Amino acid sequence: MKNIAITLLAFVSMITISQAQEQTSAPLKEALEQYVKIQSALAADSLKGIPEAAAAIGSVAKENVGVLAKAAVSQADAVAKATDIKAARAAFKPLSTTLIAAANAQKEKIGYYEAFCPMADAAWIQADKKIANPYYGSSMLSCGEIRKAL
């Protein structure tokens, strides 16, 4: 009987931990879905959709400060307010650093990749392994390497 109670307690604890991890990673995944839209647009030398995606990241960050750093709010706002591609790329760097740190804090893989461009001396997150450099776009689209799976 004692073994059954211990087993049951361990099972309930595992479920609770799993639910807590899901609650933690859900806002990050939501932010990353929007982030990848920005990364893809910048890689395509476009600002299309960036203000909306950045505003969505800011909203998620505001509502989930415990999961995402408070800095993500102002960083996303800077990306949203960028008026040209150069400013958007410059604002994208600190947002990338913040979201990479949040992704690295997760205990389980979340289905994204961290990439790095030595020419830009900057990292970013992308959805697949094929490099799509947001810092140089079409001029150096494949410059960079995948550092690790997140």
PLY file of the C-alpha trace (Angstrom):
ply
format ascii 1.0
element vertex 150
property float x
property float y
property float z
element edge 149
property int vertex1
property int vertex2
end_header
0.00 0.00 0.00
2.86 2.35 0.85
4.50 1.66 -2.54
1.25 2.49 -4.34
0.97 5.80 -2.48
4.58 6.71 -3.31
4.10 5.77 -6.96
0.90 7.80 -7.15
2.58 10.79 -5.52
5.50 10.59 -7.98
3.08 10.39 -10.92
1.11 13.43 -9.74
4.37 15.36 -9.24
5.50 14.52 -12.78
2.18 15.74 -14.20
2.40 18.96 -12.20
5.98 19.62 -13.36
5.00 18.87 -16.95
2.05 21.28 -16.76
4.27 23.99 -15.26
6.80 23.56 -18.10
4.02 23.78 -20.69
2.70 26.98 -19.08
6.22 28.41 -19.12
6.98 27.50 -22.71
3.58 28.49 -24.16
4.24 32.26 -24.03
7.74 31.74 -25.39
6.42 29.65 -28.26
3.82 32.34 -28.98
6.54 35.01 -29.01
8.78 32.86 -31.23
6.02 32.33 -33.79
5.90 36.10 -34.21
9.68 36.47 -34.01
10.18 34.05 -36.91
7.87 36.24 -39.02
10.23 39.15 -38.36
13.32 37.03 -39.03
11.85 35.81 -42.34
10.84 39.32 -43.43
14.29 40.72 -42.66
15.93 37.84 -44.52
13.73 38.79 -47.49
14.78 42.47 -47.18
11.23 43.45 -46.24
9.48 45.31 -43.44
6.12 43.75 -44.32
4.36 42.42 -41.22
7.18 43.40 -38.87
5.32 46.07 -36.86
2.42 43.71 -36.18
4.63 40.76 -35.26
6.81 42.90 -33.00
3.75 44.39 -31.28
2.47 40.85 -30.65
5.81 39.90 -29.06
5.60 43.00 -26.87
2.11 42.05 -25.72
3.13 38.50 -24.87
6.22 39.76 -23.05
4.17 42.28 -21.06
1.75 39.58 -19.93
4.47 37.02 -19.12
7.35 38.90 -17.54
8.27 35.82 -15.49
8.91 33.82 -18.66
10.20 36.54 -20.96
12.56 39.25 -19.82
11.03 42.65 -19.22
13.52 44.01 -21.76
11.66 42.13 -24.51
8.81 44.65 -24.25
10.96 47.67 -25.15
13.06 45.66 -27.61
9.96 44.50 -29.49
8.67 48.08 -29.46
11.94 49.28 -31.03
11.57 46.70 -33.80
7.92 47.71 -34.36
8.87 51.39 -34.67
11.74 50.87 -37.12
11.14 52.92 -40.24
13.72 51.29 -42.49
15.41 47.93 -42.89
18.70 49.07 -41.34
16.94 50.27 -38.16
14.83 47.10 -38.01
17.92 44.91 -38.23
19.71 46.92 -35.55
16.68 46.65 -33.23
16.35 42.94 -34.00
19.76 42.11 -32.45
18.92 42.79 -28.78
15.49 41.17 -29.15
17.22 38.09 -30.56
19.65 37.97 -27.63
16.78 38.17 -25.14
14.68 35.48 -26.82
17.68 33.18 -27.27
18.33 33.44 -23.53
14.67 32.64 -22.81
14.79 29.65 -25.18
18.02 28.39 -23.60
16.37 28.55 -20.17
13.84 25.91 -21.24
14.56 22.39 -20.08
13.10 20.81 -23.19
13.67 21.51 -26.87
11.07 23.87 -28.34
11.56 23.17 -32.05
13.69 26.11 -33.19
17.35 26.68 -34.06
19.89 29.23 -32.95
21.95 30.56 -35.84
24.94 32.88 -35.83
26.51 35.17 -38.42
30.16 36.06 -37.77
29.99 38.99 -40.20
27.17 40.60 -38.20
28.54 39.22 -34.93
24.97 38.38 -34.05
22.73 35.41 -33.43
19.08 34.79 -34.22
16.43 32.11 -33.99
14.90 30.41 -36.99
12.38 27.66 -37.58
14.54 25.38 -39.73
18.17 24.46 -40.38
18.52 26.30 -43.70
20.28 29.59 -42.95
18.21 32.69 -43.76
20.29 35.60 -42.46
18.07 38.46 -41.22
21.03 40.83 -40.76
22.19 40.84 -44.38
19.17 39.55 -46.28
19.66 38.80 -49.96
23.20 40.21 -50.03
24.45 37.39 -47.76
21.39 35.22 -47.19
23.29 32.03 -46.40
26.02 33.63 -44.26
26.00 31.94 -40.89
25.74 28.61 -39.19
23.37 26.73 -36.96
24.76 26.74 -33.45
22.25 24.42 -31.84
18.68 23.20 -31.62
16.57 25.05 -29.11
0 1
1 2
2 3
3 4
4 5
5 6
6 7
7 8
8 9
9 10
10 11
11 12
12 13
13 14
14 15
15 16
16 17
17 18
18 19
19 20
20 21
21 22
22 23
23 24
24 25
25 26
26 27
27 28
28 29
29 30
30 31
31 32
32 33
33 34
34 35
35 36
36 37
37 38
38 39
39 40
40 41
41 42
42 43
43 44
44 45
45 46
46 47
47 48
48 49
49 50
50 51
51 52
52 53
53 54
54 55
55 56
56 57
57 58
58 59
59 60
60 61
61 62
62 63
63 64
64 65
65 66
66 67
67 68
68 69
69 70
70 71
71 72
72 73
73 74
74 75
75 76
76 77
77 78
78 79
79 80
80 81
81 82
82 83
83 84
84 85
85 86
86 87
87 88
88 89
89 90
90 91
91 92
92 93
93 94
94 95
95 96
96 97
97 98
98 99
99 100
100 101
101 102
102 103
103 104
104 105
105 106
106 107
107 108
108 109
109 110
110 111
111 112
112 113
113 114
114 115
115 116
116 117
117 118
118 119
119 120
120 121
121 122
122 123
123 124
124 125
125 126
126 127
127 128
128 129
129 130
130 131
131 132
132 133
133 134
134 135
135 136
136 137
137 138
138 139
139 140
140 141
141 142
142 143
143 144
144 145
145 146
146 147
147 148
148 149
